[in-house]
């Protein structure tokens, strides 16, 4: 892999790893909030107006922003029943098709999520509940997460593409011969 491409792919993965590590700490807020809510509701019969809503508002960004690095770790649900029966060449072919599909899917969702996020930011949208917190920051995480997922899928595709061609060059096989 060319050095510039290696640097770019590593930078994107490191960024997604850093964001993943930061968003993991959102659970350090969600868990005590939910515990407090359950105790307030069932022990003291005095539920909060903010507990459940805060948990939902924090879980959304946690789920969305953790996804791109999870793609790198290969932690997403996969068709393992099919994949485990394939040899290395077919697994590679599958990856070379799957990652562009992820990019396309993210691009379509990004196209439709940007206007919603922009509108929420412009109007400083709130939830209109009794607590009424701002929800525009949560809505902004949707296109951000989609962009990061799209970039990470491109990185993984490039890695699959160059991983094989570099292995083939080491063995004296022409690039792309296994396609």
Residue pairs with C-beta under 8 A, 6 or more apart in sequence:
1 9
1 158
1 159
1 162
1 166
5 158
5 162
9 155
9 158
9 159
12 151
12 152
12 154
12 155
13 69
13 72
13 152
13 155
15 148
16 68
16 69
16 72
16 148
16 151
16 152
17 69
17 72
19 65
19 66
19 68
19 69
19 148
20 65
20 66
20 68
20 69
20 70
22 65
23 61
23 62
23 65
23 66
24 62
24 66
26 58
26 59
26 61
26 62
27 62
29 54
29 58
30 54
30 55
30 58
30 59
30 62
33 51
33 54
33 55
33 58
34 51
34 55
36 48
36 51
37 47
37 48
37 51
37 52
37 55
40 46
40 47
40 48
40 51
41 47
49 129
49 130
49 131
50 131
50 133
53 127
53 129
53 131
53 133
54 131
54 133
57 127
57 133
57 135
57 138
60 138
60 141
61 138
61 141
61 145
64 141
64 142
64 144
64 145
65 141
65 144
65 145
65 148
67 76
67 145
67 148
67 149
68 145
68 148
68 149
68 151
68 152
69 152
70 76
71 102
71 149
71 152
71 153
71 156
72 152
72 155
72 156
83 91
83 94
86 94
89 178
92 160
92 164
92 178
93 179
95 156
95 157
95 160
96 157
96 160
96 161
96 179
99 153
99 154
99 156
99 157
99 160
100 153
100 157
102 149
102 150
102 153
103 150
103 153
103 154
103 157
106 146
106 147
106 149
106 150
106 153
107 150
109 146
110 143
110 146
110 147
110 150
113 142
113 143
113 146
114 143
116 139
116 142
117 136
117 139
117 140
117 142
117 143
119 125
120 135
120 136
120 139
120 140
121 136
121 139
121 140
123 136
124 134
124 136
125 134
125 135
125 136
125 139
126 132
126 133
126 134
126 135
127 133
127 134
127 135
164 176
164 178
165 175
165 176
168 174
168 175
168 176
168 177
168 178
169 175
